[in-house]
């Protein structure tokens, strides 16, 4: 069955890999990113929307616009997010708010906008890309870990709310993934292929979950590289 999936963060990394994988399987993708273009995938089944998910004031109206234009959306993959690390006192109050807004609150807004139609249809998938940072707090990860812990708690509660509605809720917690996520950070994964997951690995998992028969639910999956190595940049 061909799906119409809303995918966030489609301009790079996991989001781009997920969108590409779903398009390759013949699904339609509605992509959200701050700088996405319709021609990004050269595929007639893709349409992009330039939206800054951290702008919570305008987000409800933009989501309403998407829902009206694409009432057939039956799945959503939440890939957007960013990393910012440091001791708590190194964060400004504004940086704390913006990281939580993007990594957690915007995800809740999107889920809120889609859930009524999913429940009316008694079917639909919401797949959230979390992080291994949602499993254990780490030094210099106070706010980033908090945002991912919040997302994990949200999905657990939402899954329970949706248990009798036919809507499936899945959380994927990747370890270090080889993407541009680390470009602006002072650390990255090791150089061996064993030290990082590929974005396409996560995309393959997302596609597999969407292709499962509706009666089968994947609650939460943790995946990581074969050997975890953290390399600090000089």
Secondary structure, 3 states (H helix, E strand, C coil): CCCEEEEECCCCHHHHHHHHHHHHCCCEEEEEECCCCHHHCCCCCEEEEECCCCCHHHHHHHHHHHHHHCCCCCEEEECCCCCCCCCHHHCCHHHHHHHHHHHHHHHHHHHHHHHHHHHHHCCEEEEEECCHHHCCCCCCCHHHHHHHHHHHHHHHHHHHHCCCCCEEEEEEEECCEECHHHCCCCEEECCCHHHCEEHHHHHHHHHHHHHCCCCCCCCEEEECCCCCCEEECC
